[in-house]
């Protein structure tokens, strides 16, 4: 009899596990209608277990209701295989809602229960952010330094550098933050590179350094043409006021001429291909190399103008037609 009961328990346990994995797989594949049907056939609202509540949370369109269902699933003894996932998702929810008390509680519980868990690095960063939000900047920097010692390579390392630069900015350590971002922006790849370029451009805009802002924007656009930060940078650049009124007497005496800088590229072939779209204006096009921080870039210039005002007028024409931000450069 005992053997029979034990066998039945194993069969039931395996069937529950298989069911849960199947529903979760459907959700991850985006087959939401099938997942909903499977849930509705299995249980009523009165007898749903922790796994069902978790699945329902992932199918609910309301973030608040979804979080409530996840919290309920933890109280209902959800399967161990889903607990880490729930803590991770709830941490994001509390972070977005700015509920820092529950964020800290969730992060602390996760790190206590899963010392080497799947989401350890992300939870570590949430803990640092909590200290930053409380303006405990010394603690936040010490925390992110410990993180960088543990995660000293690959994407996690770049994320940590972005966090440290952000904290240093808030701590008014601008020189150190900019140095971190400039070093990171010179990496060949990685998720932190476009973030660093965006931050550098934003800082330049804030300090009204138009040349630097456009320079970092162009590098960003060249290396990461689909980055969401590009549109945000253009919006901020558009808000900067630039006057076309200048006294041109100095140019007449020095022989200075002006061009419109339309792009900065790390590859000469990319610069050459990009320049072809400006040939219709019948203006002289130059591609000049420029070395910055031991890295070579190729700058595309359009036009030779005797005065700043003429170049500025042409720049406005280009911007209206290409919907990009360009820059007048004295040469």
N, C-alpha and C positions, 0 to 999 in steps of 0.2 A: 504493500500500500504506500509506504513512504517513498519507495523508488518510483512508483507511478506518479505521486504528487510532485516529486522533484523533476521528473521528466516533463510533466505538464507545465511547471513553472518555467523551465528552460524554453519550451516551445512558445509560451506566451511572451516571455521577455524578448525572445528573438523576433517575434512577429511585431511587437511594439517598436523595437529598435529599427527594423526594416521599414515599417510604416513611417516613422519619424524621418529617417534618412531620405525616403522617397519624397515626402512632402517638402522637406527642406531643399532637396535637389530641384524640384519643380519651381520653387520660389526663386532660387538662384539663377535658373535658366529663363526666368521671366514668364513662365507658364502659369500665370496667377489664377486664371479661371479654373484650371485643373486642380490647383492647390486648394482653392476655395471649395470646390466640389468634394474633394477628398475629406476636408475637414468637416463639412456639413453632414456627410454620410456617416462619419465616425462617431461624433459626439454631439450632445446638446449643450446649451449654455449652462446647464446645471452640473454637468459631470466632466467638464474639460480639465485635463491635467496640465502640468506646467509646460510641457512641450507644445500642446495645442495653443495655449495662451501666447507663447512666443511666436508661433507661426501666424496667429491672428494679428499680433503686433506688427509683423512685417507686411501684412496685407492691408493694414488700415492707412487711409490717406491722411489722417490727422496725426501730426507729430505728438501732440499732447496725449491723445488717446493711445497711440502706439507706446509711449513711455509708460503710461499707467498699466497697460497690459504686460509689458516687460517686467515691471516691478511686481505685478501679481504673479507672474510666472516664477520669479525667484522665491516667492513665499509658498508657491505650490510645488516645490521640489522638482524643478525642471532638470532634465538629464544633464549630467556632468559635461557632456560634449558640447552643450549650448551655453553653459554658464559664462564662460569667458567672453563669448560673443555678445551676450546681453550686457555684461559690465562695460564692455568697450563701446557699445552703442549708447548706453545710458550716459557714459562720460561725455560723449559728443553732444548729446541732448542737453545736459546740464551746462556744458560749456557755452552752447549757443544761447541758452536761456539766461545765461549769466547767474545761475544758481550755484555760487562758488562753495557754499556749505556742502551741498549734496555732491558736487564735483569732487571735493577733497575726500569726502566719506567714501565715495565709489572707488576713487583711485587708491586710497589707503587700503581698502578691503581687498582690492584686486592684487596689489603688490604683496599683501600679507598672505593671501591664499595661493598665489602663483608666483613664486619668487623668480622663476625663469619662464614665465608664461609667454604665450604667443604674441601678446600685445604689450610686453614689458616696456619696450622703447617708447611707444606712444604714451603710455600711462606715466612714464618718467617725465616726459615733456609736459604733460598736463599738470603734474605736481609743480614743476618749475613755473609754469604759467600762473598757478595759484599764488605763488610767492610774489611774482611780478605784479599781479593784479592788486595785491595787498601793499604794493610799493616797498616790499622787503627786497630791494634790489641787490644788496650784498648776498643775501641767501639765494636769490634767483641765479646770480652769476656763479656762485659756488656750486649750485645744483647743476647748472648746464655744463660747467667745467667737469664735474664728475661724469655727466652723461657723455661728454666728448672723449673722456679717457676710456670709457667702456665701449662706446660706438665710434671707433676712430677710422672708419673707412666706409666707402660706398654711400648710398643715399642717406642713411641715418646720420652720417657725419655731416653732410651738407645741410640737412634739416636743423641739426644742432647749431651749426654756424649761423644760420639765418635767425634762429631764436636768440643766440647770444648778441648778434648785432642789434636786433630789435630792443633787447633789454638795455644794452649800452646806450642806445639812442634815448630811451626813456630816462636813463640815469645821467643823461647829459654828457656822456663820454663820446662825443661826436667823432673825434679824430680816430680813436680806436675802432669805432663801429665802421667808419668809412674804409679803414685799412682792411678789416675783415671782409667787407663786401667787395672791395676791389680785387683782393686776392681770389675770392671765390668766383668773381665774374670772369676770371681768366682761365678757369677750368674748361676742358674741352666739352664736357657734357655733365648731365646730372640735373635733378629737379631744383637744386638750389641756385643754379646759374641764372635762369631767367628771373627768379625772385630777387637775386642780388642786383641785376641790371635795372629792374623796375624800381627797387629801393633807391639806387644811386640816382636814377633820373628824377624820382620824386623829391629826393633831398635837394638836388640841383634846382628844381623848379621852386621849391620852398625858399631857397636862398637867392632866387632870381638870377641863377647862372644859366642863361639860355643856351650858350654854346655847349656846356657840359650836358645839359638835359637832352638836347638833340643828339649829341654824340652817343650817349648811352642808349637812347631810344633806337637809333639806327643800328647799333650792334645787336640790340635785343631783337629787332625786326629781322636782321640778317640771319641770326642763329636760330631763332625760335619764331618763325612767321605765323604760327597759329596760337601763340600765347595770349591768354585773355588779358594780360597786363598791358598789351599794346594799345588797345582802345582806351583804357583808363589813362594811359600816359598822354595820348593825343588830346583827350578831354582837358587834362590839366594844362598842357601846353597851350591849348586854344584860349585858356583863361589868362595867359600872360599877355600883358600889353607891350607892344613893340612899336615905337614911333618911326615913321619913315622920314621925318624931318631932320635933316642934318646940315651942317655947314660943310660945303664941299671944297673950301679953299685949300685945305691941307692936301687933298688928293691931287689937286692941280699942280702943286709944287713938288710932291714926292713921287709922282708917277704910279701911285697905288691904283690897282683896279680891283673890281669886285666880281664875285661869282656866286651862284646859288649852289650850296652844297645839298645834294639830293639823296645821298646814301653813303653809308660806311659798311664795308664788307671785309670779312676775313679771307675771302677767296677772290683772286683777281678775275677768274672766269665769271663768277657771279656778278662782280662789279661791271664787267664788260657787257654781259647779257642785260643787266638792268639799265645800262646807259642807252641801249638801243631805243627804248620807249620815249626818249627825249630828242631824237633826231628830227622829228617833225617840226621842231621850233626853229630850225636853221640857226642854231647857236653853237658856238664852239664847245665841245665836250672834252674834258680832261679827266684822266684817272691817275691820281697821284698816290704813292705809297706813304704811309705814316706809321712810325713805330712808337708805340705807347706801352710802357711797362714791359719791355722786352717782347712784345707781340706786334706783328706786322698787320696793318689794316690797309685797305684800298678805298680811297675817298673819291666819289664821283662829283665833279663840278660841271655846271652848265652855265655858259655865257661868260663874256668878258665885258664888264661895264665900267665906264669912266667914273661914275658917281654911285654912291650908296643908294640914293633915291631911285635911280634907274633900276638897279639890281633888286631893290625892295619891291618895286612895282611888278617886275617880272616874277619874283618869288610868289607874290599874291596870286598872280595868274596861274602859276603852276599848282599852287595849293588848292585853288578852286576846282581845277580840272582833275587832279590826281587824288584829292581828298587825303593828302598827307601833310605832315609838318616839315618844312624845309628851313634853310638857314642861309643868311647872307654872310659871306666870308670875305674879309680883306686879304688880297694876295700880293 
